[in-house]
Amino acid sequence: MMKEVIIDSDFSIDDITSRITNIMSKWSIHFLDINGPNWIIFDYDMNIKYVFIFNVDFDDLDTRIKLEDLKLNVIHHIESLKDETTYRDNLISAVFLTKKRKKEKN
C-alpha cells in the first residue's frame, strides 16, 4: 500500500525530517529516491511505500536551501542506521533537466 503526501513550500524542515525519518525507522525501508520534487521511499522488495511530493518553486533560492537542508538531515539519518538502507540524490539535477526540456519545447 502506497501513501502519497503533498508538501507545500511553507513546510517546516524539522517536521518533515521527523516525518520521513520516523517512517524509515518504523518500516523496513531499503531505498530513498530523491528525484527533484518527488521523494520516493521503497521497501526491501522495491515496492513504493511513500511518495513525498514537494509542491514548491525551485526557482526560489530559499526553497532550494530548505530542501537541501531537509535532504542532508534525511541522508544523515540513513547513514546513522548502519544497515542496507540507501539513497539516490537527484534533487537539483532532476529539476534543472526538467526546466531545460521545457525551454527546448518553447
N, CA, C and O atoms as a Tinker XYZ file with bonds, in Angstrom:
   424  protein
     1  N      0.830000   -1.172000    0.000000    73     2
     2  CA     0.000000    0.000000    0.000000    64     1     3
     3  C      0.888000    1.253000    0.000000    63     2     4     5
     4  O      1.754000    1.403000    0.862000    81     3
     5  N      0.676000    2.126000   -0.943000    73     3     6
     6  CA     1.457000    3.335000   -1.084000    64     5     7
     7  C      0.682000    4.529000   -0.541000    63     6     8     9
     8  O     -0.532000    4.637000   -0.713000    81     7
     9  N      1.409000    5.413000    0.112000    73     7    10
    10  CA     0.792000    6.639000    0.604000    64     9    11
    11  C      1.487000    7.822000   -0.060000    63    10    12    13
    12  O      2.715000    7.888000   -0.110000    81    11
    13  N      0.684000    8.758000   -0.568000    73    11    14
    14  CA     1.207000    9.949000   -1.223000    64    13    15
    15  C      0.990000   11.149000   -0.306000    63    14    16    17
    16  O     -0.101000   11.352000    0.226000    81    15
    17  N      2.045000   11.936000   -0.133000    73    15    18
    18  CA     1.990000   13.102000    0.736000    64    17    19
    19  C      2.421000   14.325000   -0.072000    63    18    20    21
    20  O      3.520000   14.353000   -0.626000    81    19
    21  N      1.557000   15.325000   -0.136000    73    19    22
    22  CA     1.867000   16.572000   -0.834000    64    21    23
    23  C      2.342000   17.588000    0.193000    63    22    24    25
    24  O      1.701000   17.788000    1.225000    81    23
    25  N      3.467000   18.227000   -0.096000    73    23    26
    26  CA     4.046000   19.189000    0.837000    64    25    27
    27  C      4.209000   20.528000    0.123000    63    26    28    29
    28  O      4.841000   20.608000   -0.931000    81    27
    29  N      3.629000   21.581000    0.710000    73    27    30
    30  CA     3.723000   22.919000    0.135000    64    29    31
    31  C      5.008000   23.616000    0.569000    63    30    32    33
    32  O      5.734000   23.112000    1.426000    81    31
    33  N      5.282000   24.756000   -0.016000    73    31    34
    34  CA     6.546000   25.457000    0.183000    64    33    35
    35  C      6.734000   26.005000    1.594000    63    34    36    37
    36  O      7.857000   26.346000    1.965000    81    35
    37  N      5.695000   26.099000    2.372000    73    35    38
    38  CA     5.825000   26.639000    3.731000    64    37    39
    39  C      6.145000   25.539000    4.754000    63    38    40    41
    40  O      5.898000   25.711000    5.947000    81    39
    41  N      6.689000   24.419000    4.288000    73    39    42
    42  CA     6.959000   23.291000    5.179000    64    41    43
    43  C      8.059000   23.619000    6.192000    63    42    44    45
    44  O      8.933000   24.455000    5.962000    81    43
    45  N      7.971000   22.928000    7.307000    73    43    46
    46  CA     8.984000   23.025000    8.354000    64    45    47
    47  C     10.015000   21.926000    8.137000    63    46    48    49
    48  O      9.659000   20.753000    8.024000    81    47
    49  N     11.282000   22.296000    8.078000    73    47    50
    50  CA    12.344000   21.304000    7.875000    64    49    51
    51  C     12.312000   20.265000    8.979000    63    50    52    53
    52  O     12.414000   19.068000    8.708000    81    51
    53  N     12.171000   20.708000   10.222000    73    51    54
    54  CA    12.172000   19.774000   11.350000    64    53    55
    55  C     10.985000   18.821000   11.301000    63    54    56    57
    56  O     11.136000   17.626000   11.556000    81    55
    57  N      9.807000   19.344000   10.976000    73    55    58
    58  CA     8.617000   18.490000   10.919000    64    57    59
    59  C      8.730000   17.426000    9.831000    63    58    60    61
    60  O      8.436000   16.254000   10.069000    81    59
    61  N      9.151000   17.831000    8.652000    73    59    62
    62  CA     9.243000   16.867000    7.545000    64    61    63
    63  C     10.392000   15.889000    7.773000    63    62    64    65
    64  O     10.280000   14.710000    7.436000    81    63
    65  N     11.500000   16.372000    8.344000    73    63    66
    66  CA    12.597000   15.460000    8.693000    64    65    67
    67  C     12.089000   14.382000    9.635000    63    66    68    69
    68  O     12.336000   13.195000    9.420000    81    67
    69  N     11.382000   14.792000   10.676000    73    67    70
    70  CA    10.836000   13.823000   11.643000    64    69    71
    71  C      9.874000   12.854000   10.981000    63    70    72    73
    72  O      9.892000   11.654000   11.256000    81    71
    73  N      9.054000   13.376000   10.129000    73    71    74
    74  CA     8.063000   12.528000    9.447000    64    73    75
    75  C      8.744000   11.452000    8.599000    63    74    76    77
    76  O      8.383000   10.277000    8.667000    81    75
    77  N      9.728000   11.864000    7.803000    73    75    78
    78  CA    10.416000   10.911000    6.924000    64    77    79
    79  C     11.254000    9.929000    7.735000    63    78    80    81
    80  O     11.216000    8.727000    7.472000    81    79
    81  N     12.005000   10.415000    8.712000    73    79    82
    82  CA    12.859000    9.512000    9.488000    64    81    83
    83  C     12.040000    8.553000   10.340000    63    82    84    85
    84  O     12.457000    7.416000   10.563000    81    83
    85  N     10.887000    8.994000   10.817000    73    83    86
    86  CA    10.009000    8.086000   11.567000    64    85    87
    87  C      9.500000    6.967000   10.673000    63    86    88    89
    88  O      9.441000    5.810000   11.090000    81    87
    89  N      9.137000    7.308000    9.459000    73    87    90
    90  CA     8.686000    6.280000    8.505000    64    89    91
    91  C      9.807000    5.295000    8.241000    63    90    92    93
    92  O      9.592000    4.083000    8.217000    81    91
    93  N     11.006000    5.824000    8.044000    73    91    94
    94  CA    12.132000    4.950000    7.724000    64    93    95
    95  C     12.515000    4.075000    8.911000    63    94    96    97
    96  O     12.995000    2.958000    8.721000    81    95
    97  N     12.315000    4.558000   10.115000    73    95    98
    98  CA    12.622000    3.766000   11.308000    64    97    99
    99  C     11.537000    2.737000   11.603000    63    98   100   101
   100  O     11.821000    1.652000   12.110000    81    99
   101  N     10.299000    3.082000   11.283000    73    99   102
   102  CA     9.152000    2.223000   11.590000    64   101   103
   103  C      9.027000    1.055000   10.613000    63   102   104   105
   104  O      8.734000   -0.067000   11.026000    81   103
   105  N      9.245000    1.307000    9.333000    73   103   106
   106  CA     9.074000    0.303000    8.289000    64   105   107
   107  C     10.425000   -0.286000    7.898000    63   106   108   109
   108  O     11.472000    0.281000    8.212000    81   107
   109  N     10.397000   -1.406000    7.223000    73   107   110
   110  CA    11.614000   -1.955000    6.631000    64   109   111
   111  C     11.853000   -1.242000    5.313000    63   110   112   113
   112  O     11.406000   -1.682000    4.253000    81   111
   113  N     12.557000   -0.149000    5.403000    73   111   114
   114  CA    12.795000    0.680000    4.235000    64   113   115
   115  C     14.196000    0.395000    3.696000    63   114   116   117
   116  O     15.163000    0.292000    4.451000    81   115
   117  N     14.279000    0.271000    2.392000    73   115   118
   118  CA    15.559000   -0.060000    1.774000    64   117   119
   119  C     16.154000    1.104000    0.991000    63   118   120   121
   120  O     17.376000    1.237000    0.920000    81   119
   121  N     15.310000    1.947000    0.405000    73   119   122
   122  CA    15.832000    2.907000   -0.562000    64   121   123
   123  C     14.984000    4.177000   -0.569000    63   122   124   125
   124  O     13.754000    4.118000   -0.571000    81   123
   125  N     15.661000    5.323000   -0.573000    73   123   126
   126  CA    15.009000    6.617000   -0.746000    64   125   127
   127  C     15.517000    7.203000   -2.056000    63   126   128   129
   128  O     16.713000    7.446000   -2.214000    81   127
   129  N     14.616000    7.423000   -2.978000    73   127   130
   130  CA    14.957000    8.011000   -4.270000    64   129   131
   131  C     14.530000    9.479000   -4.259000    63   130   132   133
   132  O     13.342000    9.794000   -4.339000    81   131
   133  N     15.516000   10.365000   -4.159000    73   131   134
   134  CA    15.250000   11.804000   -4.176000    64   133   135
   135  C     15.404000   12.251000   -5.618000    63   134   136   137
   136  O     16.516000   12.372000   -6.133000    81   135
   137  N     14.273000   12.493000   -6.258000    73   135   138
   138  CA    14.273000   12.825000   -7.678000    64   137   139
   139  C     13.522000   14.139000   -7.876000    63   138   140   141
   140  O     12.324000   14.152000   -8.162000    81   139
   141  N     14.257000   15.249000   -7.717000    73   139   142
   142  CA    13.626000   16.558000   -7.829000    64   141   143
   143  C     12.590000   16.730000   -6.748000    63   142   144   145
   144  O     12.890000   16.532000   -5.570000    81   143
   145  N     11.367000   17.097000   -7.120000    73   143   146
   146  CA    10.331000   17.330000   -6.122000    64   145   147
   147  C      9.682000   16.046000   -5.588000    63   146   148   149
   148  O      8.863000   16.105000   -4.671000    81   147
   149  N     10.037000   14.905000   -6.147000    73   147   150
   150  CA     9.444000   13.631000   -5.732000    64   149   151
   151  C     10.452000   12.810000   -4.941000    63   150   152   153
   152  O     11.509000   12.442000   -5.454000    81   151
   153  N     10.119000   12.530000   -3.699000    73   151   154
   154  CA    10.961000   11.704000   -2.842000    64   153   155
   155  C     10.203000   10.412000   -2.597000    63   154   156   157
   156  O      9.141000   10.415000   -1.975000    81   155
   157  N     10.751000    9.306000   -3.088000    73   155   158
   158  CA    10.039000    8.032000   -3.080000    64   157   159
   159  C     10.753000    7.065000   -2.138000    63   158   160   161
   160  O     11.964000    6.865000   -2.231000    81   159
   161  N      9.982000    6.471000   -1.233000    73   159   162
   162  CA    10.523000    5.524000   -0.263000    64   161   163
   163  C     10.091000    4.120000   -0.661000    63   162   164   165
   164  O      8.904000    3.839000   -0.823000    81   163
   165  N     11.093000    3.233000   -0.819000    73   163   166
   166  CA    10.864000    1.848000   -1.233000    64   165   167
   167  C     11.181000    0.892000   -0.086000    63   166   168   169
   168  O     12.063000    1.158000    0.730000    81   167
   169  N     10.455000   -0.220000   -0.033000    73   167   170
   170  CA    10.793000   -1.266000    0.923000    64   169   171
   171  C     11.827000   -2.207000    0.296000    63   170   172   173
   172  O     12.314000   -1.950000   -0.805000    81   171
   173  N     12.160000   -3.294000    0.997000    73   171   174
   174  CA    13.196000   -4.209000    0.504000    64   173   175
   175  C     12.786000   -4.968000   -0.747000    63   174   176   177
   176  O     13.644000   -5.480000   -1.466000    81   175
   177  N     11.484000   -5.051000   -1.020000    73   175   178
   178  CA    11.010000   -5.692000   -2.252000    64   177   179
   179  C     10.884000   -4.680000   -3.389000    63   178   180   181
   180  O     10.374000   -4.994000   -4.464000    81   179
   181  N     11.361000   -3.454000   -3.131000    73   179   182
   182  CA    11.299000   -2.337000   -4.074000    64   181   183
   183  C      9.860000   -1.943000   -4.417000    63   182   184   185
   184  O      9.576000   -1.458000   -5.512000    81   183
   185  N      8.973000   -2.163000   -3.465000    73   183   186
   186  CA     7.609000   -1.652000   -3.569000    64   185   187
   187  C      7.604000   -0.235000   -3.000000    63   186   188   189
   188  O      8.250000    0.044000   -1.990000    81   187
   189  N      6.879000    0.637000   -3.652000    73   187   190
   190  CA     6.792000    2.021000   -3.172000    64   189   191
   191  C      5.900000    2.053000   -1.936000    63   190   192   193
   192  O      4.766000    1.575000   -1.962000    81   191
   193  N      6.430000    2.626000   -0.847000    73   191   194
   194  CA     5.665000    2.754000    0.395000    64   193   195
   195  C      5.114000    4.163000    0.545000    63   194   196   197
   196  O      3.947000    4.342000    0.893000    81   195
   197  N      5.945000    5.161000    0.284000    73   195   198
   198  CA     5.545000    6.561000    0.416000    64   197   199
   199  C      6.121000    7.356000   -0.750000    63   198   200   201
   200  O      7.212000    7.081000   -1.249000    81   199
   201  N      5.340000    8.356000   -1.164000    73   199   202
   202  CA     5.821000    9.340000   -2.129000    64   201   203
   203  C      5.571000   10.714000   -1.522000    63   202   204   205
   204  O      4.430000   11.095000   -1.263000    81   203
   205  N      6.644000   11.440000   -1.304000    73   203   206
   206  CA     6.544000   12.818000   -0.833000    64   205   207
   207  C      6.716000   13.716000   -2.049000    63   206   208   209
   208  O      7.758000   13.694000   -2.705000    81   207
   209  N      5.700000   14.498000   -2.342000    73   207   210
   210  CA     5.739000   15.399000   -3.496000    64   209   211
   211  C      5.814000   16.818000   -2.971000    63   210   212   213
   212  O      4.890000   17.307000   -2.321000    81   211
   213  N      6.929000   17.470000   -3.264000    73   211   214
   214  CA     7.124000   18.844000   -2.813000    64   213   215
   215  C      6.587000   19.781000   -3.885000    63   214   216   217
   216  O      7.156000   19.910000   -4.969000    81   215
   217  N      5.487000   20.426000   -3.555000    73   215   218
   218  CA     4.826000   21.370000   -4.457000    64   217   219
   219  C      5.438000   22.752000   -4.196000    63   218   220   221
   220  O      4.834000   23.610000   -3.552000    81   219
   221  N      6.655000   22.936000   -4.720000    73   219   222
   222  CA     7.434000   24.131000   -4.411000    64   221   223
   223  C      7.985000   24.750000   -5.693000    63   222   224   225
   224  O      7.986000   24.126000   -6.754000    81   223
   225  N      8.450000   25.979000   -5.572000    73   223   226
   226  CA     9.067000   26.696000   -6.682000    64   225   227
   227  C     10.579000   26.541000   -6.588000    63   226   228   229
   228  O     11.210000   27.137000   -5.714000    81   227
   229  N     11.166000   25.745000   -7.482000    73   227   230
   230  CA    12.601000   25.513000   -7.454000    64   229   231
   231  C     13.401000   26.722000   -7.925000    63   230   232   233
   232  O     14.626000   26.733000   -7.795000    81   231
   233  N     12.744000   27.727000   -8.463000    73   231   234
   234  CA    13.439000   28.958000   -8.818000    64   233   235
   235  C     13.718000   29.813000   -7.584000    63   234   236   237
   236  O     14.559000   30.711000   -7.626000    81   235
   237  N     13.020000   29.536000   -6.495000    73   235   238
   238  CA    13.180000   30.288000   -5.264000    64   237   239
   239  C     14.374000   29.737000   -4.474000    63   238   240   241
   240  O     14.377000   28.576000   -4.065000    81   239
   241  N     15.379000   30.581000   -4.266000    73   239   242
   242  CA    16.598000   30.156000   -3.591000    64   241   243
   243  C     16.333000   29.662000   -2.172000    63   242   244   245
   244  O     16.900000   28.650000   -1.762000    81   243
   245  N     15.490000   30.348000   -1.421000    73   243   246
   246  CA    15.189000   29.929000   -0.046000    64   245   247
   247  C     14.564000   28.538000   -0.007000    63   246   248   249
   248  O     14.863000   27.742000    0.883000    81   247
   249  N     13.706000   28.254000   -0.963000    73   247   250
   250  CA    13.075000   26.935000   -1.031000    64   249   251
   251  C     14.112000   25.861000   -1.334000    63   250   252   253
   252  O     14.093000   24.793000   -0.722000    81   251
   253  N     15.009000   26.132000   -2.264000    73   251   254
   254  CA    16.060000   25.157000   -2.588000    64   253   255
   255  C     16.964000   24.914000   -1.382000    63   254   256   257
   256  O     17.392000   23.784000   -1.145000    81   255
   257  N     17.254000   25.964000   -0.620000    73   255   258
   258  CA    18.081000   25.805000    0.578000    64   257   259
   259  C     17.355000   24.941000    1.606000    63   258   260   261
   260  O     17.966000   24.072000    2.227000    81   259
   261  N     16.063000   25.173000    1.786000    73   259   262
   262  CA    15.277000   24.349000    2.715000    64   261   263
   263  C     15.296000   22.877000    2.293000    63   262   264   265
   264  O     15.458000   21.986000    3.126000    81   263
   265  N     15.129000   22.636000    1.000000    73   263   266
   266  CA    15.138000   21.252000    0.515000    64   265   267
   267  C     16.510000   20.612000    0.700000    63   266   268   269
   268  O     16.601000   19.435000    1.051000    81   267
   269  N     17.567000   21.368000    0.469000    73   267   270
   270  CA    18.922000   20.846000    0.681000    64   269   271
   271  C     19.139000   20.509000    2.147000    63   270   272   273
   272  O     19.716000   19.468000    2.465000    81   271
   273  N     18.682000   21.381000    3.048000    73   271   274
   274  CA    18.798000   21.110000    4.483000    64   273   275
   275  C     18.031000   19.848000    4.865000    63   274   276   277
   276  O     18.528000   18.997000    5.603000    81   275
   277  N     16.814000   19.750000    4.348000    73   275   278
   278  CA    15.996000   18.569000    4.609000    64   277   279
   279  C     16.694000   17.310000    4.093000    63   278   280   281
   280  O     16.768000   16.296000    4.787000    81   279
   281  N     17.195000   17.393000    2.881000    73   279   282
   282  CA    17.891000   16.247000    2.273000    64   281   283
   283  C     19.071000   15.813000    3.138000    63   282   284   285
   284  O     19.250000   14.622000    3.393000    81   283
   285  N     19.872000   16.770000    3.586000    73   283   286
   286  CA    21.033000   16.430000    4.418000    64   285   287
   287  C     20.612000   15.793000    5.739000    63   286   288   289
   288  O     21.264000   14.861000    6.210000    81   287
   289  N     19.535000   16.282000    6.338000    73   287   290
   290  CA    19.016000   15.672000    7.572000    64   289   291
   291  C     18.622000   14.217000    7.343000    63   290   292   293
   292  O     18.952000   13.341000    8.143000    81   291
   293  N     17.916000   13.970000    6.251000    73   291   294
   294  CA    17.435000   12.611000    5.967000    64   293   295
   295  C     18.607000   11.694000    5.617000    63   294   296   297
   296  O     18.638000   10.542000    6.051000    81   295
   297  N     19.559000   12.186000    4.846000    73   295   298
   298  CA    20.736000   11.381000    4.499000    64   297   299
   299  C     21.529000   11.051000    5.769000    63   298   300   301
   300  O     22.005000    9.927000    5.932000    81   299
   301  N     21.667000   12.010000    6.645000    73   299   302
   302  CA    22.365000   11.754000    7.913000    64   301   303
   303  C     21.657000   10.640000    8.687000    63   302   304   305
   304  O     22.308000    9.767000    9.261000    81   303
   305  N     20.338000   10.673000    8.701000    73   303   306
   306  CA    19.574000    9.613000    9.374000    64   305   307
   307  C     19.828000    8.262000    8.711000    63   306   308   309
   308  O     20.057000    7.267000    9.400000    81   307
   309  N     19.789000    8.219000    7.395000    73   307   310
   310  CA    20.016000    6.962000    6.677000    64   309   311
   311  C     21.398000    6.404000    7.019000    63   310   312   313
   312  O     21.543000    5.212000    7.287000    81   311
   313  N     22.400000    7.267000    7.007000    73   311   314
   314  CA    23.757000    6.802000    7.300000    64   313   315
   315  C     23.908000    6.372000    8.755000    63   314   316   317
   316  O     24.748000    5.524000    9.057000    81   315
   317  N     23.121000    6.933000    9.656000    73   315   318
   318  CA    23.192000    6.542000   11.066000    64   317   319
   319  C     22.551000    5.176000   11.327000    63   318   320   321
   320  O     22.816000    4.553000   12.355000    81   319
   321  N     21.705000    4.709000   10.398000    73   319   322
   322  CA    21.042000    3.421000   10.576000    64   321   323
   323  C     22.026000    2.251000   10.543000    63   322   324   325
   324  O     21.806000    1.223000   11.183000    81   323
   325  N     23.102000    2.421000    9.797000    73   323   326
   326  CA    24.150000    1.392000    9.678000    64   325   327
   327  C     23.570000    0.051000    9.240000    63   326   328   329
   328  O     23.923000   -1.002000    9.771000    81   327
   329  N     22.683000    0.116000    8.269000    73   327   330
   330  CA    22.146000   -1.104000    7.684000    64   329   331
   331  C     22.229000   -0.959000    6.163000    63   330   332   333
   332  O     23.053000   -0.197000    5.658000    81   331
   333  N     21.396000   -1.673000    5.444000    73   331   334
   334  CA    21.464000   -1.647000    3.983000    64   333   335
   335  C     20.646000   -0.532000    3.350000    63   334   336   337
   336  O     20.583000   -0.432000    2.125000    81   335
   337  N     20.022000    0.307000    4.167000    73   335   338
   338  CA    19.231000    1.408000    3.630000    64   337   339
   339  C     20.145000    2.353000    2.864000    63   338   340   341
   340  O     21.232000    2.699000    3.324000    81   339
   341  N     19.688000    2.760000    1.695000    73   339   342
   342  CA    20.499000    3.636000    0.857000    64   341   343
   343  C     19.618000    4.694000    0.205000    63   342   344   345
   344  O     18.404000    4.717000    0.405000    81   343
   345  N     20.241000    5.560000   -0.569000    73   343   346
   346  CA    19.505000    6.645000   -1.216000    64   345   347
   347  C     20.162000    7.005000   -2.542000    63   346   348   349
   348  O     21.318000    6.672000   -2.803000    81   347
   349  N     19.384000    7.699000   -3.370000    73   347   350
   350  CA    19.911000    8.286000   -4.607000    64   349   351
   351  C     19.508000    9.751000   -4.589000    63   350   352   353
   352  O     18.340000   10.084000   -4.388000    81   351
   353  N     20.479000   10.616000   -4.800000    73   351   354
   354  CA    20.255000   12.056000   -4.700000    64   353   355
   355  C     20.263000   12.706000   -6.082000    63   354   356   357
   356  O     21.319000   12.891000   -6.687000    81   355
   357  N     19.086000   13.046000   -6.566000    73   355   358
   358  CA    18.921000   13.801000   -7.806000    64   357   359
   359  C     18.049000   15.020000   -7.548000    63   358   360   361
   360  O     17.232000   15.394000   -8.389000    81   359
   361  N     18.221000   15.634000   -6.396000    73   359   362
   362  CA    17.352000   16.736000   -6.005000    64   361   363
   363  C     17.391000   17.876000   -7.017000    63   362   364   365
   364  O     16.358000   18.233000   -7.585000    81   363
   365  N     18.542000   18.436000   -7.245000    73   363   366
   366  CA    18.649000   19.617000   -8.095000    64   365   367
   367  C     18.789000   19.253000   -9.564000    63   366   368   369
   368  O     18.188000   19.907000  -10.417000    81   367
   369  N     19.569000   18.225000   -9.879000    73   367   370
   370  CA    19.798000   17.890000  -11.286000    64   369   371
   371  C     18.505000   17.523000  -12.001000    63   370   372   373
   372  O     18.327000   17.878000  -13.166000    81   371
   373  N     17.603000   16.823000  -11.330000    73   371   374
   374  CA    16.326000   16.457000  -11.954000    64   373   375
   375  C     15.495000   17.686000  -12.278000    63   374   376   377
   376  O     14.815000   17.730000  -13.303000    81   375
   377  N     15.548000   18.677000  -11.408000    73   375   378
   378  CA    14.774000   19.895000  -11.629000    64   377   379
   379  C     15.333000   20.683000  -12.807000    63   378   380   381
   380  O     14.574000   21.162000  -13.650000    81   379
   381  N     16.638000   20.818000  -12.869000    73   379   382
   382  CA    17.230000   21.581000  -13.969000    64   381   383
   383  C     17.054000   20.877000  -15.304000    63   382   384   385
   384  O     16.899000   21.543000  -16.328000    81   383
   385  N     17.073000   19.561000  -15.322000    73   383   386
   386  CA    16.819000   18.833000  -16.569000    64   385   387
   387  C     15.399000   19.075000  -17.052000    63   386   388   389
   388  O     15.167000   19.265000  -18.246000    81   387
   389  N     14.451000   19.067000  -16.126000    73   387   390
   390  CA    13.058000   19.325000  -16.471000    64   389   391
   391  C     12.894000   20.727000  -17.034000    63   390   392   393
   392  O     12.200000   20.921000  -18.031000    81   391
   393  N     13.530000   21.702000  -16.398000    73   391   394
   394  CA    13.446000   23.086000  -16.875000    64   393   395
   395  C     14.065000   23.229000  -18.254000    63   394   396   397
   396  O     13.530000   23.937000  -19.108000    81   395
   397  N     15.190000   22.561000  -18.476000    73   395   398
   398  CA    15.859000   22.632000  -19.772000    64   397   399
   399  C     14.947000   22.066000  -20.871000    63   398   400   401
   400  O     14.841000   22.644000  -21.953000    81   399
   401  N     14.304000   20.950000  -20.592000    73   399   402
   402  CA    13.397000   20.347000  -21.568000    64   401   403
   403  C     12.217000   21.268000  -21.894000    63   402   404   405
   404  O     11.795000   21.378000  -23.045000    81   403
   405  N     11.694000   21.932000  -20.846000    73   403   406
   406  CA    10.578000   22.846000  -21.067000    64   405   407
   407  C     11.005000   24.013000  -21.961000    63   406   408   409
   408  O     10.249000   24.427000  -22.840000    81   407
   409  N     12.200000   24.541000  -21.744000    73   407   410
   410  CA    12.692000   25.653000  -22.557000    64   409   411
   411  C     12.893000   25.221000  -23.998000    63   410   412   413
   412  O     12.603000   25.984000  -24.920000    81   411
   413  N     13.393000   23.991000  -24.206000    73   411   414
   414  CA    13.628000   23.493000  -25.551000    64   413   415
   415  C     12.326000   23.318000  -26.316000    63   414   416   417
   416  O     12.301000   23.492000  -27.535000    81   415
   417  N     11.232000   22.973000  -25.616000    73   415   418
   418  CA     9.947000   22.807000  -26.274000    64   417   419
   419  C      9.370000   24.158000  -26.712000    63   418   420   421
   420  O      8.643000   24.236000  -27.703000    81   419
   421  N      9.692000   25.205000  -25.979000    73   419   422
   422  CA     9.162000   26.530000  -26.311000    64   421   423
   423  C     10.025000   27.130000  -27.337000    63   422   424
   424  O      9.774000   28.252000  -27.776000    81   423
